[in-house]
Structures are given as C-alpha cells and as structure tokens.
Amino acid sequence: MTVATRTGITHLPLHYGKAPPWLFNRMVKLARQITIAIISDFGPEETLKRLPKL
C-alpha cells in the first residue's frame, strides 16, 4: 500500500494587518485571565519575567 505525499509551500495569513474586532475582544479577555492566573500562581515578579522585552 502506498501513501500519497503532498509537498509544497502555502501562505495562509491569519489576517491582513488587523485582527477582526470580535477576535481582538476575545483575545483581550483571554490575556487578562492568563495574567490573573500567572499572578495568583507565581506572583507579580514572575508575570513581569514572562512578558516579552520590547
């Protein structure tokens, strides 16, 4: 039995520079809950360590 192999490259952008408002609002709520969880489990110092340095 042979299995067909697909090869190639595709470009699948999630959006074109702006997230849709419904997605942005959901991600804000999710980020807030993740931040609260990290603070409650590890403290505010760990939260600051996990934030990316810009």
N, C-alpha and C positions, 0 to 999 in steps of 0.2 A: 504494500500500500504506500503510495506517495502522497506527500502533503504539499500543497501549493504554497509557495513562499512569496509574499508580497514585499517588494522593496521600493524605496523611493523616498522623497522628501516632500513634505507639505508644510504650508504656512497657515496656521489656524489662530489668528489673533482673537483674544477674548473680547476686545472692543477696540475702538479706533481713537484712543487718547482720552476718552471719558467713560467712566462707568455709568450705566443707567441709574437714574435716581433710586429705583426700588432696590437695586443691588447695593448701592452706596449706603443706604439707610440700614440695610440688614448687616452689612459689614461693620458699621459703626457700633451697632448693638452688640455684635459678636466680640469685637475688640474690647468693649467695656467689660463684658463678662469674663473674658480671658484675663484681663488686667486685674479684676477683682479676685479671681481665683489665685493668681500668682501672688498677689499681696497677702491674701489670707493664709496661703500655704508656706510661703518663703519670706515674706516681709518686703517692705518697700525698697530696701537696698538691692535685693535680687531682681526686682522689677526693673530698676534702673540699669542693672548689668545686662539684662536681656534686650534692652532697646538698642536698635542699631545706631551706631555713631555716624552722624552725617557730616 
